[in-house]
Amino acid sequence: MTKAELIDAVAKSADVSKVDAEKTLAAFFDIVTATAKKGDKAAWPGFGSFSTSKSTARTGRNPQTGEPVKIAASTRMKFTSSATLKAALNPKKK
């Protein structure tokens, strides 16, 4: 789903204008980003939570040449789905 398709779907589902839907989605992502930058977790019960994890600096390999490459430490965004979302995505078969 593209950004435009997501905005259209949200606008239609919430019965709001596309402009309002885009502003709302942009605000949501801005708040999740700001929360992650502070090192906090943003959670939506029944859906999941957004948090960060840190990776340490390490040495990797260039797959073409095999030469060692330094990979810097970084902070990564992580999404953990809730049990409710996992159950919805993986219904039990009889």
N, C-alpha and C positions, 0 to 999 in steps of 0.2 A: 504494500500500500504506500503510495507516495504521500508527500505532505499535503498536496492539494486534495487528494482523495480522502485523507484523514479529516481534514477540515470540513469537507463536504459532508462526510458521514456524521461527524459530531454536530454540525449545524442542523442537519436533518433530524437526528435522534433527539437533540435537546430543544428543537423547535426555536432556534435562534438564528440570527444572521450569520453569514460566513465571516464577517468582520469580527463579530463578538466571539465566535468560536475560535478564530485564530488568535485573538487577544488572550482568551482564556488558556488555550494550549501553550502559548508563549510564556504566560505568567507561570503556569505549572512547571514548565521545564526550567525557567529561570530560578524558581524557588528550590527545585530539586538540586540544581547545580550549586546554588549558594549554600544549601544545607550540606552538600557533600564537601564543598571547599572548607567548611568549618570542621569537618570530620564527624558530623552527625549523620544519623540515618533518617530517611524519609520513608514512612510506611503507610500503606493503604490496606486495612484489614480486608481479607477476602481476595486480595489481588497479589500483594507482595511488598517487598521493601527494596529501596535503593540505598546502597552504602558504598564505601570505598575500601580498597585493599591496597597495600603497598607491596611493590616488588623491589627486591634489592638489585644492586648493580651486579652484572654477571658478564661472563665472556661467552659469546655465541660463535657460530661458524657461518661464513659466507657459503651458501650452498653451491655456488658456481665454482669458486676457487678453493674452498676449504680453509681459507685464511681465518684466523681468529678475529673477531670483531667485538669491541666493547659495547655493551648495552647498558645504558644509564638506568639508574633507579627511577621509578615512576609511581604515580598513584593512579589506580584504575577504578573505573566505575563498575559496580557489581549489582546485579539484580537477582534477588532471591524470591522465587514465587511462593505464594502461600499454599497450604495444603488444599484449600478450597479451589484455587486455580488449577493445581495439579490434578485434582479429582475431575474437574470439568474437562481438562484436556485429555485425560486418560480414563474414560469410562470403563467400568468393569464389564467384561463380556460374560455372558452366561453360556 
